[in-house]
């Protein structure tokens, strides 16, 4: 692959400045390539192809080599990482390859070295870990696929190069000029594409396959989801005569503080008798209710009984005990005494709280299970790679990188 540092640095600039080619082109090809790569692995039964690749133990052992001769470089599984590589590493936040470096230089010019190091270190460490992770994933994919995958990767990379040329009008000279502007040539462009595809394969190969979903697994997921996703809230519709104690006329409230309460209760009892005798509930509500729905015959719009606030929440409890459309006053409850009110309720409609059956939502449940499987697989992979990227102290490398960048942004004036 040539010098790893030069290739990776060029590749990083290409990934930033040619985002459409790197992201779109690589991902379009990736789906079909996975199947071809998988077939390639199946054909490697003799084990010879794997001997040239690193084993899992070797990958872990070599993730960090002994301290290199150069203090401004790290060797990760045989590949060299420099400060320039980390600064040029493309990210979704950067508008251009140089923007991250420009921001660091601007920060360096306005801070002391200690302040600069403290503020810039987290960003640099994140980028370094990302670079190391990609190298580890790349090497794992090489180990899994073996040397026989090279032919497939070469074909894929060649196809990507042809795509790049077509995006520049099919003009080879123009495409070469664009590659040169990116710091690449045709060889390094294809090498970058192969690394990108292998890293993607390493992630995808650890995602769970379409293994059967058991009934118990499905029921467990359904039980977790049903209260938030598959619940059908209960609903009641009712008429209400609301006799409010404070609005009932009494002869002399000073004679008996409870006179208004008793009067409200007595009025409610008389109204219940008249309703049970056949008088229309709505007409009596219009005439006697003090509630805000009196002009509608006391009819409330359908609602979830659990949404009723005090003092009306008691109506939800009463609705559970009666049924609508009962003869006589079987659908009527009252008087219902609450502080400051005497209620009479007629239940018009009721729907119990229920859940959509599993048979109706099975596809949603299965998709949730598959999604959780993918998330868990990626979480384990992240933890595994993170453990490998943290086995050595990268502090000296980062300190040297940040100090050199600070000195570059703040050159010492030449002596007179």
Legacy VTK file of the C-alpha trace (Angstrom):
# vtk DataFile Version 3.0
C-alpha trace
ASCII
DATASET POLYDATA
POINTS 416 float
0.000 0.000 0.000
3.031 2.271 0.085
3.918 4.560 2.938
0.971 4.467 5.385
1.462 8.021 6.615
1.452 9.590 3.133
-1.510 7.520 2.016
-3.575 8.270 5.113
-2.816 11.990 4.991
-3.757 12.208 1.347
-6.814 10.064 1.998
-7.991 12.342 4.780
-7.810 15.390 2.538
-9.657 13.532 -0.195
-12.410 12.486 2.177
-13.012 16.102 3.150
-12.716 17.885 -0.167
-14.441 15.216 -2.217
-17.210 14.362 0.251
-19.720 13.302 -2.346
-17.343 10.810 -3.919
-16.152 9.437 -0.585
-19.549 9.163 1.071
-21.947 8.504 -1.774
-19.675 6.497 -3.997
-18.303 4.326 -1.220
-21.668 3.607 0.328
-23.407 2.846 -2.971
-20.801 0.236 -3.697
-20.666 -1.033 -0.125
-23.970 -2.909 -0.098
-23.132 -5.060 -3.090
-19.548 -5.506 -2.019
-20.476 -7.117 1.292
-21.982 -10.100 -0.477
-18.941 -10.502 -2.704
-16.578 -10.230 0.252
-18.585 -12.793 2.203
-18.345 -15.214 -0.705
-14.634 -14.582 -0.848
-14.276 -15.624 2.790
-16.229 -18.827 2.187
-13.765 -19.751 -0.523
-10.776 -19.475 1.843
-11.112 -22.883 3.424
-7.445 -23.903 3.221
-6.382 -21.225 5.700
-3.368 -20.210 3.572
-4.893 -16.822 2.755
-5.213 -15.975 6.416
-1.599 -16.663 7.301
-0.472 -13.416 5.728
-3.010 -11.454 7.770
-2.810 -10.464 11.398
-4.586 -12.566 13.991
-6.940 -10.969 16.494
-4.270 -11.337 19.212
-1.674 -9.712 16.974
-4.006 -6.819 16.253
-4.466 -6.190 19.954
-0.762 -6.636 20.715
0.363 -4.365 17.896
-2.281 -1.688 18.259
0.390 0.399 19.932
3.973 -0.370 19.032
6.862 0.553 21.348
7.652 4.241 21.419
8.923 5.139 17.946
12.137 6.964 17.248
10.161 10.047 16.229
8.331 11.611 19.176
5.822 13.231 16.814
4.418 9.961 15.450
2.533 6.865 16.594
2.698 3.431 15.003
-0.646 1.655 15.061
-0.747 -1.909 13.714
2.117 -1.069 11.414
0.690 2.251 10.210
2.195 5.588 11.161
0.016 8.429 12.448
1.408 11.943 12.526
0.082 15.170 13.922
-0.659 16.337 10.381
-2.800 13.237 9.823
-4.953 14.042 12.850
-5.392 17.692 11.950
-6.329 16.833 8.360
-8.727 14.046 9.406
-12.137 14.828 7.841
-15.124 15.312 10.109
-18.783 16.136 9.631
-18.301 19.444 11.447
-15.514 20.784 9.247
-16.436 22.706 6.135
-12.962 22.145 4.673
-9.828 20.162 5.384
-8.028 23.207 6.674
-10.770 24.608 8.885
-9.852 22.574 11.973
-6.209 23.592 11.743
-7.221 27.214 11.190
-9.383 27.170 14.288
-6.575 25.697 16.351
-4.113 28.292 15.115
-6.566 31.078 15.899
-7.034 29.653 19.404
-3.266 29.364 19.854
-2.739 33.020 19.011
-5.160 34.127 21.740
-4.053 31.844 24.606
-1.013 30.708 26.523
0.498 27.323 25.729
-1.039 25.827 28.884
-4.487 27.202 28.075
-4.218 26.109 24.456
-3.219 22.573 25.414
-6.077 22.243 27.876
-8.697 23.517 25.407
-7.469 21.730 22.271
-6.508 18.369 23.789
-10.091 16.884 23.942
-10.694 17.599 20.244
-7.323 16.199 19.231
-7.790 13.102 21.390
-11.205 12.458 19.832
-9.724 12.676 16.364
-6.796 10.453 17.295
-9.103 7.798 18.742
-11.233 7.925 15.596
-8.154 7.417 13.427
-6.931 4.500 15.557
-10.374 2.899 15.535
-10.504 2.987 11.742
-7.082 1.373 11.504
-8.073 -1.393 13.932
-11.316 -2.044 12.045
-9.450 -2.086 8.759
-6.947 -4.637 10.024
-9.713 -6.831 11.434
-11.462 -6.865 8.096
-8.213 -7.811 6.369
-7.786 -10.643 8.872
-11.325 -11.949 8.336
-11.356 -11.703 4.540
-7.823 -12.829 3.812
-5.709 -12.136 0.762
-8.292 -13.572 -1.643
-10.425 -10.497 -1.057
-7.827 -8.353 -2.815
-9.170 -9.081 -6.280
-12.689 -8.077 -5.251
-11.412 -4.919 -3.593
-9.314 -4.030 -6.614
-12.375 -4.310 -8.837
-14.407 -2.188 -6.438
-11.714 0.485 -6.208
-11.341 0.549 -9.984
-15.075 1.050 -10.322
-14.865 3.951 -7.885
-12.069 5.506 -9.920
-14.174 5.234 -13.080
-17.029 6.884 -11.208
-14.728 9.729 -10.229
-13.631 10.200 -13.834
-17.267 10.250 -15.006
-18.081 12.884 -12.401
-15.464 15.034 -14.125
-17.070 14.707 -17.524
-15.258 11.507 -18.445
-12.138 13.584 -19.034
-9.109 11.680 -17.694
-6.870 14.738 -17.672
-9.451 16.763 -15.764
-9.946 13.919 -13.292
-6.186 13.604 -12.738
-5.989 17.340 -12.159
-8.791 17.106 -9.585
-7.001 14.220 -7.839
-3.776 16.218 -7.734
-5.655 19.107 -6.176
-6.781 16.690 -3.479
-3.220 15.559 -2.869
-3.913 12.181 -4.470
-3.104 10.185 -7.541
-4.978 7.247 -9.016
-3.132 4.695 -6.904
-3.617 6.442 -3.567
-7.254 7.168 -4.422
-7.937 3.467 -4.942
-6.049 2.519 -1.787
-8.177 4.941 0.197
-11.334 3.414 -1.268
-10.234 -0.090 -0.336
-9.530 0.949 3.242
-12.875 2.675 3.475
-14.742 -0.391 2.244
-12.841 -2.728 4.551
-13.545 -0.559 7.612
-17.227 -0.508 6.701
-17.188 -4.266 6.251
-15.618 -4.733 9.689
-18.512 -2.863 11.282
-21.193 -4.555 9.197
-19.803 -8.040 9.766
-20.453 -7.654 13.477
-24.073 -6.727 13.045
-26.464 -9.601 13.795
-27.672 -11.599 10.848
-31.324 -12.358 10.261
-31.399 -15.034 12.938
-34.892 -16.219 13.894
-36.769 -14.186 16.484
-38.201 -16.446 19.158
-41.721 -16.111 20.516
-40.468 -15.384 24.015
-38.172 -12.671 22.642
-41.100 -11.166 20.761
-43.376 -11.236 23.822
-40.717 -9.575 25.959
-40.304 -6.779 23.413
-44.082 -6.413 23.073
-44.473 -6.059 26.845
-41.806 -3.351 26.876
-43.440 -1.430 24.039
-47.138 -1.818 24.685
-47.635 0.913 27.293
-46.015 3.570 25.123
-46.647 2.343 21.582
-49.560 -0.069 21.427
-51.880 1.257 24.119
-55.373 2.436 23.185
-56.431 4.855 25.918
-59.783 4.506 27.575
-62.460 7.030 26.647
-65.656 8.263 28.233
-68.339 10.658 27.093
-70.799 11.951 29.662
-73.261 14.638 30.635
-72.780 16.468 33.897
-74.989 18.576 36.104
-72.618 20.533 38.307
-74.342 22.076 41.322
-71.765 24.446 42.780
-72.200 25.153 46.488
-71.137 28.764 46.205
-73.857 29.511 43.654
-76.816 27.937 45.455
-79.220 30.473 46.938
-79.966 30.101 50.655
-82.122 32.108 53.050
-79.423 33.213 55.494
-75.987 31.596 55.218
-75.030 33.051 58.585
-77.524 30.825 60.384
-75.785 27.596 59.308
-72.367 27.483 57.561
-73.379 24.154 56.005
-76.710 25.461 54.741
-75.399 25.923 51.156
-73.883 22.446 51.136
-77.141 20.924 52.287
-79.098 22.958 49.759
-76.865 21.833 46.909
-77.254 18.213 47.993
-81.027 18.550 48.291
-81.292 20.086 44.805
-79.169 17.302 43.326
-81.357 14.646 44.954
-84.508 16.223 43.484
-82.933 16.348 40.034
-81.899 12.681 40.203
-85.511 11.791 41.074
-86.802 13.762 38.085
-84.226 12.145 35.748
-85.179 8.657 36.915
-88.824 9.620 36.326
-88.021 10.224 32.662
-87.142 13.919 32.343
-84.394 14.757 29.854
-80.993 15.029 31.476
-79.836 17.650 28.959
-82.770 19.956 29.602
-82.256 19.824 33.361
-78.527 20.486 32.874
-79.292 23.616 30.859
-81.589 24.857 33.600
-79.785 23.910 36.809
-76.116 23.185 36.154
-73.484 25.768 37.026
-70.824 23.991 34.941
-69.120 25.401 31.860
-70.956 22.910 29.574
-74.468 23.783 30.692
-75.369 25.360 27.333
-74.545 22.008 25.682
-76.929 20.132 27.954
-73.973 19.280 30.200
-72.367 17.156 27.447
-68.583 16.866 27.695
-66.475 15.928 24.684
-65.037 12.381 24.695
-61.801 12.140 26.690
-59.368 9.812 28.388
-60.740 9.376 31.921
-57.173 9.615 33.246
-56.980 13.178 31.910
-59.701 14.468 34.224
-58.307 16.844 36.848
-59.654 17.610 40.313
-62.449 17.843 41.262
-63.690 15.980 38.170
-61.296 13.024 38.500
-63.870 11.267 40.671
-66.055 10.949 37.567
-63.531 8.509 36.084
-63.927 6.250 39.127
-67.722 6.417 38.911
-67.660 5.661 35.160
-65.911 2.357 35.866
-68.930 1.209 37.938
-71.756 2.008 35.507
-72.522 1.337 31.854
-74.044 3.553 29.169
-77.455 2.950 27.592
-78.991 1.357 30.689
-82.791 1.502 31.183
-84.273 4.023 33.595
-81.491 5.848 35.401
-79.031 2.945 35.294
-76.542 5.101 33.439
-76.903 7.932 35.953
-74.834 8.413 39.110
-75.442 10.977 41.816
-75.507 12.935 43.851
-71.698 12.728 43.911
-70.378 14.871 46.751
-67.024 16.595 46.347
-65.824 19.744 48.132
-67.764 22.679 46.721
-69.863 20.604 44.292
-72.687 18.135 43.984
-72.390 16.231 40.684
-74.910 14.232 38.715
-73.395 12.290 35.816
-74.961 10.400 32.957
-72.570 8.096 31.101
-73.167 8.305 27.346
-70.274 6.197 25.994
-67.384 4.208 27.413
-64.382 2.467 25.902
-62.027 0.525 28.122
-58.285 1.046 28.012
-56.809 -1.713 25.848
-53.764 -2.776 23.840
-53.359 -3.625 20.191
-52.896 -7.403 20.024
-49.482 -8.757 19.171
-50.814 -10.283 15.959
-51.629 -6.784 14.656
-48.247 -5.236 15.515
-45.872 -8.160 15.015
-43.913 -6.445 12.224
-43.252 -3.406 14.427
-42.111 -5.598 17.293
-39.759 -7.593 15.071
-38.267 -4.402 13.639
-37.673 -3.085 17.154
-35.870 -6.322 18.042
-33.686 -6.137 14.934
-32.872 -2.495 15.663
-31.933 -3.275 19.266
-29.743 -6.138 18.072
-27.881 -3.769 15.753
-27.502 -1.120 18.451
-26.190 -3.662 20.953
-23.738 -5.106 18.429
-22.371 -1.659 17.623
-22.164 -0.816 21.326
-20.066 -3.906 21.989
-17.877 -3.106 19.006
-17.399 0.483 20.213
-16.446 -0.747 23.673
-14.012 -3.280 22.224
-12.300 -0.759 19.966
-12.305 1.874 22.713
-10.564 -0.561 25.023
-7.866 -1.109 22.417
-7.407 2.586 21.692
-6.931 3.256 25.389
-4.296 0.654 26.196
-1.378 3.055 25.776
-0.609 6.571 26.884
-0.998 8.861 23.891
-0.383 11.908 26.047
3.247 12.533 24.926
2.234 12.359 21.277
-0.631 14.805 21.795
1.511 17.157 23.881
4.217 17.240 21.227
1.637 17.773 18.474
-0.102 20.624 20.281
3.131 22.323 21.299
4.496 22.262 17.745
1.218 23.617 16.423
1.278 26.356 19.063
4.850 27.333 18.151
3.917 27.452 14.485
1.019 29.822 15.223
3.233 31.944 17.483
6.662 32.035 15.880
9.471 33.492 17.922
10.574 36.863 16.498
13.938 36.759 14.850
16.789 38.289 16.829
17.809 41.784 15.596
LINES 1 417
416 0 1 2 3 4 5 6 7 8 9 10 11 12 13 14 15 16 17 18 19 20 21 22 23 24 25 26 27 28 29 30 31 32 33 34 35 36 37 38 39 40 41 42 43 44 45 46 47 48 49 50 51 52 53 54 55 56 57 58 59 60 61 62 63 64 65 66 67 68 69 70 71 72 73 74 75 76 77 78 79 80 81 82 83 84 85 86 87 88 89 90 91 92 93 94 95 96 97 98 99 100 101 102 103 104 105 106 107 108 109 110 111 112 113 114 115 116 117 118 119 120 121 122 123 124 125 126 127 128 129 130 131 132 133 134 135 136 137 138 139 140 141 142 143 144 145 146 147 148 149 150 151 152 153 154 155 156 157 158 159 160 161 162 163 164 165 166 167 168 169 170 171 172 173 174 175 176 177 178 179 180 181 182 183 184 185 186 187 188 189 190 191 192 193 194 195 196 197 198 199 200 201 202 203 204 205 206 207 208 209 210 211 212 213 214 215 216 217 218 219 220 221 222 223 224 225 226 227 228 229 230 231 232 233 234 235 236 237 238 239 240 241 242 243 244 245 246 247 248 249 250 251 252 253 254 255 256 257 258 259 260 261 262 263 264 265 266 267 268 269 270 271 272 273 274 275 276 277 278 279 280 281 282 283 284 285 286 287 288 289 290 291 292 293 294 295 296 297 298 299 300 301 302 303 304 305 306 307 308 309 310 311 312 313 314 315 316 317 318 319 320 321 322 323 324 325 326 327 328 329 330 331 332 333 334 335 336 337 338 339 340 341 342 343 344 345 346 347 348 349 350 351 352 353 354 355 356 357 358 359 360 361 362 363 364 365 366 367 368 369 370 371 372 373 374 375 376 377 378 379 380 381 382 383 384 385 386 387 388 389 390 391 392 393 394 395 396 397 398 399 400 401 402 403 404 405 406 407 408 409 410 411 412 413 414 415
